[in-house]
Amino acid sequence: MKYVVDQDVCIGCGLCESTCPTVFSLNADGKAVAEDREVEAAEESSAAEAKENCPVGAISEA
């Protein structure tokens, strides 16, 4: 599974990056981005947690 971040919705709080830094990071504009790859089994739990805890619901599954 892959994740995507809606740049128009993201507020750049960094919660996803702190929850799952191997999948999510902040770009130069301070908005979250997801790695363009399939999430590995070891990352699934923390990536799903990041999606669920996003305060504005900017993360979705691709």
N, C-alpha and C positions, 0 to 999 in steps of 0.2 A: 504494500500500500504506500502511496505517496500522499504528502500533505501540501496544501497551497495556502498562502496568506493573501487575503484581499487587502491590497494596499490602500484602497479608499476607506476601509473600515478600521484598519490597524491604528492604534494610538501610540505605539512605540513604548509600551510600558516595560517590556523586557521579561515578562513573566515566562513566556514560552522558552526563551533562550536560557533562563536560569533553571527551568524544569528539564529541558532536553537540549543541551547545547550541541550535541552531535547532529541534530536535525535542524534546529532553528538558530538564526543569528539576526543581528540588526544590520541593515545596510547603511550606506552613507547618509541617507535621509532620516535615519533613526527609526525606520519601520522594519518590522520583522519579515524575514524571508525564510522559506523552507528549502532544504537541499533538494535538488532536482534528481531524486533517485528513490528507489524502493527502500522503505524503512526496514532495517534488519531486525530479526527476532528479538535481540537483546535490547533494542530501542523502543519496541512497540508499546510497552506499558507507559514509559515516560512521555513518549510522543502523544499518546492518547490522552494522558493527563494534561499535557500542555493545551491540547485542543479543548478539552472540557473546561479548563480553568481560564481560558481567554475571556477577559472581562467584557469584550465587545463582540465576541463570536466571529472573529476575523479568520479563524483557521477552519479549513474544511478538508475532507479527503478527496483526493483526485482519482 
